Amino acid sequence: MTAGHVPRRRLNPGTVARSTARATVFRVDLREAGLVAVLLVLAGVSWIVSAVQMSGMDMGRWTDPGPLGFFLTTWVVMLAAMMFPSVAPMVVAYARITEHRRETGRYAPSGSTAVFVAGYLISWTIFGLAAYALYTAVAALVPGLFSSDPGGRYLAAGVIFAAAVYQLTPAKNVSLMKCRTPMDFILHRIRYGPIGALRLGLEHGAWCVACCWALMVALFALGVMSVGWMAVVGAFIALEKMLPWKRLANRSVAVALGLIAVFVAFAPGMVPGLGM
């Protein structure tokens, strides 16, 4: 090494990308604001459609989800209503990265963000179909299990309490962290092009299912055709994914689920929508 020579540090491209992304996280971008607005409008429209579709179908705990075609349509609309607000940060992070590539002349085809969202919905749709198949199979094998009598009530309470317990498990913590760190999640997994966008959306959807499946099963127990319980579960999901205090949000949802389970089991008439 010659005198006066200063050694050059080799920069890790991944570190540079992450630093750039974090430095621009608070930058106001009208396109990103428009994307969030579109997601929120779609969620709002989905709430209205859900209310219309479910009108007169809420029969309390273990509501029959209806024929497969009706359930599938209703489920996808429900997903948009419940999940789009909480998934917005992840969608914005993906759109920001692909737009930056496009502006710098690199490969990032238009429409990738929509494909990413589609992949996310597909993962949740697969879960919904599996839950529907399990529900109908058990109902056929054990007639009356999902009834409004005390047996059905205690089963619902047990399912909801199990969801509360899941909130406290390592599996919940790991999957929730994947949902709460959009830039980190995408930068470690991103692939470009339609197939890459679909794959990433499917993967994020799978992590979201791992995070929230117990809450969705609790929704079946409370009444999957209840707009009110949809709103409660959707609020739980948004709180634990978006509030800055992860542990507090997670534990608060666990406590709330535990209390709901107690009311379902011992005092269902004290809470509107629980049924007798």
DOMI-39867 format. One line per field, with one value per residue (C-alpha): residue number from 1; residue in three letters; x, y, z. Coordinates in nm, 4 decimals. Example, Ala and Ser with C-alpha at 12.3 -4.5 7.8 and 13.67 -1.06 7.14 Angstrom:
num: 1	2
residu: ALA	SER
x: 1.2300	1.3670
y: -0.4500	-0.1060
z: 0.7800	0.7140
//
This chain:
num: 1	2	3	4	5	6	7	8	9	10	11	12	13	14	15	16	17	18	19	20	21	22	23	24	25	26	27	28	29	30	31	32	33	34	35	36	37	38	39	40	41	42	43	44	45	46	47	48	49	50	51	52	53	54	55	56	57	58	59	60	61	62	63	64	65	66	67	68	69	70	71	72	73	74	75	76	77	78	79	80	81	82	83	84	85	86	87	88	89	90	91	92	93	94	95	96	97	98	99	100	101	102	103	104	105	106	107	108	109	110	111	112	113	114	115	116	117	118	119	120	121	122	123	124	125	126	127	128	129	130	131	132	133	134	135	136	137	138	139	140	141	142	143	144	145	146	147	148	149	150	151	152	153	154	155	156	157	158	159	160	161	162	163	164	165	166	167	168	169	170	171	172	173	174	175	176	177	178	179	180	181	182	183	184	185	186	187	188	189	190	191	192	193	194	195	196	197	198	199	200	201	202	203	204	205	206	207	208	209	210	211	212	213	214	215	216	217	218	219	220	221	222	223	224	225	226	227	228	229	230	231	232	233	234	235	236	237	238	239	240	241	242	243	244	245	246	247	248	249	250	251	252	253	254	255	256	257	258	259	260	261	262	263	264	265	266	267	268	269	270	271	272	273	274	275	276
residu: MET	THR	ALA	GLY	HIS	VAL	PRO	ARG	ARG	ARG	LEU	ASN	PRO	GLY	THR	VAL	ALA	ARG	SER	THR	ALA	ARG	ALA	THR	VAL	PHE	ARG	VAL	ASP	LEU	ARG	GLU	ALA	GLY	LEU	VAL	ALA	VAL	LEU	LEU	VAL	LEU	ALA	GLY	VAL	SER	TRP	ILE	VAL	SER	ALA	VAL	GLN	MET	SER	GLY	MET	ASP	MET	GLY	ARG	TRP	THR	ASP	PRO	GLY	PRO	LEU	GLY	PHE	PHE	LEU	THR	THR	TRP	VAL	VAL	MET	LEU	ALA	ALA	MET	MET	PHE	PRO	SER	VAL	ALA	PRO	MET	VAL	VAL	ALA	TYR	ALA	ARG	ILE	THR	GLU	HIS	ARG	ARG	GLU	THR	GLY	ARG	TYR	ALA	PRO	SER	GLY	SER	THR	ALA	VAL	PHE	VAL	ALA	GLY	TYR	LEU	ILE	SER	TRP	THR	ILE	PHE	GLY	LEU	ALA	ALA	TYR	ALA	LEU	TYR	THR	ALA	VAL	ALA	ALA	LEU	VAL	PRO	GLY	LEU	PHE	SER	SER	ASP	PRO	GLY	GLY	ARG	TYR	LEU	ALA	ALA	GLY	VAL	ILE	PHE	ALA	ALA	ALA	VAL	TYR	GLN	LEU	THR	PRO	ALA	LYS	ASN	VAL	SER	LEU	MET	LYS	CYS	ARG	THR	PRO	MET	ASP	PHE	ILE	LEU	HIS	ARG	ILE	ARG	TYR	GLY	PRO	ILE	GLY	ALA	LEU	ARG	LEU	GLY	LEU	GLU	HIS	GLY	ALA	TRP	CYS	VAL	ALA	CYS	CYS	TRP	ALA	LEU	MET	VAL	ALA	LEU	PHE	ALA	LEU	GLY	VAL	MET	SER	VAL	GLY	TRP	MET	ALA	VAL	VAL	GLY	ALA	PHE	ILE	ALA	LEU	GLU	LYS	MET	LEU	PRO	TRP	LYS	ARG	LEU	ALA	ASN	ARG	SER	VAL	ALA	VAL	ALA	LEU	GLY	LEU	ILE	ALA	VAL	PHE	VAL	ALA	PHE	ALA	PRO	GLY	MET	VAL	PRO	GLY	LEU	GLY	MET
x: 0.0000	0.1491	0.1782	-0.1331	-0.3492	-0.6875	-0.8368	-1.1799	-1.4617	-1.6625	-2.0312	-2.2887	-2.5590	-2.8255	-2.7191	-2.7236	-3.0717	-3.2044	-3.0489	-3.1967	-3.5378	-3.5337	-3.4117	-3.7063	-3.9748	-4.1197	-4.1010	-4.4399	-4.5249	-4.8575	-4.8509	-4.8075	-5.0784	-5.3032	-5.2274	-5.3232	-5.6405	-5.7312	-5.6822	-5.8944	-6.1690	-6.1725	-6.1919	-6.4819	-6.6708	-6.6056	-6.7577	-7.0719	-7.0913	-7.0335	-7.3164	-7.5505	-7.4405	-7.4736	-7.8005	-8.0268	-7.7676	-7.6127	-7.7551	-7.4986	-7.2304	-7.1273	-7.3376	-7.3711	-7.1395	-7.3795	-7.3030	-6.9397	-6.9900	-7.1597	-6.9009	-6.6076	-6.7437	-6.8275	-6.4891	-6.2866	-6.4910	-6.4468	-6.0707	-6.0574	-6.2640	-6.0703	-5.7150	-5.6542	-5.6074	-5.3463	-5.1679	-5.1342	-4.7804	-4.6523	-4.8149	-4.6708	-4.3229	-4.3425	-4.4697	-4.1914	-3.9180	-4.0548	-4.1113	-3.7528	-3.6277	-3.8493	-3.7201	-3.3601	-3.4223	-3.4191	-3.6673	-3.9934	-4.3041	-4.6160	-4.8959	-4.6612	-4.8247	-5.1682	-5.0211	-4.8582	-5.1966	-5.3587	-5.1033	-5.1780	-5.5523	-5.4911	-5.3090	-5.5998	-5.8515	-5.6773	-5.7044	-6.0729	-6.1439	-5.9603	-6.1574	-6.4841	-6.4006	-6.3147	-6.6302	-6.8627	-6.6878	-6.7134	-7.0745	-7.1602	-6.9789	-7.1149	-7.4641	-7.5611	-7.2040	-7.2212	-7.5584	-7.6797	-7.7237	-7.4763	-7.2485	-7.2039	-7.1564	-6.8784	-6.7107	-6.7129	-6.5706	-6.2947	-6.1999	-6.1876	-5.9810	-5.7402	-5.7016	-5.6123	-5.3474	-5.2010	-5.1398	-4.8733	-4.6832	-4.3433	-4.5079	-4.7369	-4.4466	-4.2332	-4.5135	-4.6293	-4.2773	-4.2793	-4.5967	-4.4685	-4.1414	-4.2429	-3.9114	-3.7058	-3.9458	-3.9490	-3.5793	-3.4828	-3.7241	-3.8121	-3.8110	-3.9067	-4.1619	-4.5182	-4.4133	-4.1890	-4.4656	-4.7139	-4.4671	-4.3899	-4.7600	-4.8261	-4.5405	-4.6538	-5.0091	-4.8823	-4.7053	-5.0203	-5.2233	-4.9710	-5.0129	-5.3924	-5.5401	-5.6520	-5.8350	-6.0150	-6.1119	-6.2449	-6.4520	-6.6108	-6.6963	-6.8454	-7.0385	-6.8600	-7.1585	-7.1582	-7.0398	-7.0008	-6.7611	-6.5828	-6.5155	-6.3901	-6.1514	-6.0374	-5.9616	-5.7591	-5.5545	-5.4918	-5.3944	-5.1313	-4.9835	-4.9777	-4.9442	-4.5814	-4.6082	-4.6082	-4.6039	-4.8784	-5.0991	-5.0464	-5.1170	-5.4202	-5.5743	-5.5052	-5.6797	-5.9758	-6.0163	-5.9979	-6.2741	-6.4902	-6.4455	-6.5614	-6.8701	-6.9539	-6.9312	-7.1018	-7.2893	-7.3643	-7.6665	-7.4537	-7.2773	-7.4676	-7.4178	-7.3201	-7.6640	-7.8123
y: 0.0000	0.3344	0.6242	0.8348	0.5671	0.5268	0.1778	0.1715	-0.0052	-0.2533	-0.1809	-0.4533	-0.3806	-0.5202	-0.2860	0.0104	-0.0811	-0.1147	0.2125	0.3914	0.2424	0.3444	0.6930	0.7483	0.5858	0.9221	1.0770	1.1971	1.0418	1.1142	0.7829	0.5924	0.7981	0.7194	0.3483	0.3552	0.5455	0.2814	0.0013	0.1829	0.2578	-0.1078	-0.2075	0.0339	-0.0949	-0.4506	-0.3708	-0.2444	-0.5486	-0.7801	-0.6164	-0.6667	-1.0264	-1.1254	-0.9471	-1.1842	-1.4642	-1.3917	-1.6585	-1.6171	-1.8741	-2.1243	-1.9633	-2.1968	-2.0552	-2.1603	-2.3230	-2.3266	-2.0726	-1.8239	-1.8756	-1.8309	-1.5028	-1.3767	-1.4856	-1.2967	-0.9815	-1.0262	-1.0542	-0.7263	-0.5563	-0.6930	-0.7186	-0.4341	-0.1669	-0.3724	-0.5000	-0.1478	-0.0862	-0.4051	-0.3180	0.0356	-0.1007	-0.3366	-0.0607	0.1748	-0.0736	-0.1650	0.2009	0.2850	0.0114	0.1405	0.4968	0.3772	0.1851	-0.1643	-0.4424	-0.3863	-0.4423	-0.2416	-0.4238	-0.6070	-0.4531	-0.5805	-0.9285	-0.9110	-0.8314	-1.1121	-1.3596	-1.2436	-1.2988	-1.6424	-1.7601	-1.6508	-1.8015	-2.1391	-2.1127	-2.0208	-2.3236	-2.5509	-2.4063	-2.4490	-2.8103	-2.8891	-2.7193	-2.9039	-3.2390	-3.2164	-3.0948	-3.3980	-3.6435	-3.4993	-3.3541	-3.0869	-3.0162	-2.6575	-2.5853	-2.3099	-2.5460	-2.5441	-2.7945	-2.5666	-2.2698	-2.4358	-2.5538	-2.1957	-2.0708	-2.3319	-2.2348	-1.8654	-1.9373	-2.1440	-1.8407	-1.6338	-1.8874	-1.8894	-1.5147	-1.5983	-1.8638	-1.8298	-1.9185	-1.6180	-1.3916	-1.4979	-1.4669	-1.1345	-0.9916	-1.0853	-0.8786	-0.5800	-0.5265	-0.4630	-0.3377	-0.6060	-0.8790	-0.7674	-0.6854	-1.0343	-1.2128	-0.9962	-1.1396	-0.9277	-0.9825	-1.1186	-1.4633	-1.3077	-1.0713	-1.3582	-1.5719	-1.2930	-1.2193	-1.5876	-1.6004	-1.2904	-1.4247	-1.7527	-1.5673	-1.3633	-1.6844	-1.8211	-1.5004	-1.4687	-1.8140	-1.8555	-1.5229	-1.6333	-1.9661	-1.7675	-1.5705	-1.8963	-1.9766	-1.6318	-1.6266	-1.5993	-1.4174	-1.1447	-0.8044	-0.6950	-0.9757	-0.9235	-0.5665	-0.6812	-0.9410	-0.7001	-0.4409	-0.6985	-0.7772	-0.4107	-0.3270	-0.5953	-0.5351	-0.1560	-0.0257	0.0542	-0.1401	-0.4987	-0.6762	-0.4563	-0.4970	-0.8724	-0.9222	-0.6924	-0.9010	-1.2180	-1.0718	-0.9533	-1.2995	-1.4604	-1.2333	-1.3022	-1.6763	-1.6383	-1.4437	-1.6965	-1.9816	-1.8316	-1.5131	-1.5007	-1.2782	-0.9968	-0.9191	-0.8214	-1.0653	-1.3647	-1.5205	-1.7316
z: 0.0000	-0.1054	0.1361	0.1591	0.0000	0.1693	0.1333	-0.0270	0.1544	-0.0464	-0.0106	0.0102	-0.2521	-0.0218	0.2575	0.0193	-0.1040	0.2470	0.3565	0.0558	0.1189	0.4842	0.4030	0.1711	0.3838	0.4869	0.1396	0.0214	-0.3140	-0.4789	-0.6629	-0.3392	-0.1721	-0.4688	-0.4338	-0.0652	-0.1553	-0.4152	-0.1610	0.0971	-0.1566	-0.2624	0.1036	0.1580	-0.1439	-0.0265	0.3130	0.1419	-0.0870	0.2100	0.4028	0.1061	0.0432	0.4085	0.4757	0.6666	0.6791	1.0195	1.2490	1.5271	1.6090	1.3416	1.0681	0.7697	0.5006	0.2245	-0.1133	-0.2288	-0.5081	-0.2784	-0.0037	-0.2415	-0.3791	-0.0318	0.1056	-0.1555	-0.0986	0.2774	0.2309	0.0416	0.3109	0.6070	0.4726	0.2278	0.4984	0.6872	0.3746	0.2300	0.3725	0.2074	-0.1255	-0.1138	-0.0365	-0.3343	-0.5630	-0.4454	-0.5272	-0.8704	-0.9579	-0.8633	-1.0946	-1.3726	-1.3280	-1.3466	-1.6683	-1.5199	-1.5772	-1.3885	-1.6044	-1.5328	-1.3566	-1.1202	-0.8139	-0.9165	-0.9714	-0.6274	-0.4668	-0.6682	-0.5329	-0.1811	-0.2328	-0.3865	-0.0724	0.1457	-0.0970	-0.0683	0.3092	0.2830	0.0621	0.3062	0.5996	0.4077	0.3206	0.6841	0.8114	0.5719	0.6287	1.0080	0.9859	0.7722	1.0011	1.3263	1.2613	1.5094	1.6212	1.4941	1.6483	1.8785	2.1734	2.4672	2.2927	1.9920	2.2217	2.4208	2.1013	1.9717	2.3022	2.2856	1.9307	2.0219	2.3336	2.1220	1.8936	2.2014	2.3007	1.9486	1.9838	2.2435	2.0471	1.8734	1.5400	1.5733	1.6645	1.3671	1.1116	1.2552	1.2201	0.8503	0.8089	1.0095	0.8153	0.4520	0.3123	0.4814	0.3682	0.0043	-0.0338	0.0816	-0.1534	-0.4512	-0.8026	-1.1001	-1.3716	-1.3504	-1.2235	-0.9594	-0.8487	-0.8237	-0.6321	-0.3869	-0.3372	-0.2707	-0.0204	0.1629	0.1651	0.3114	0.5931	0.6512	0.6735	0.9247	1.1249	1.1154	1.0497	1.4112	1.4009	1.0857	1.2431	1.5396	1.2883	1.1703	1.5320	1.5927	1.2656	0.9336	0.7827	1.0492	0.9273	1.2882	1.3765	1.0455	1.1576	1.4984	1.3546	1.0819	1.3516	1.5478	1.2372	1.1571	1.5171	1.5528	1.2071	1.2071	1.5630	1.6550	1.9821	1.8546	2.1906	2.3379	2.0300	2.0189	2.3889	2.3757	2.0974	2.2998	2.6055	2.3970	2.2414	2.5840	2.7143	2.4094	2.4682	2.8285	2.7227	2.4507	2.7011	3.0046	2.9140	2.5392	2.5867	2.7315	2.4041	2.0876	1.8030	2.0126	2.0132	2.2876
//
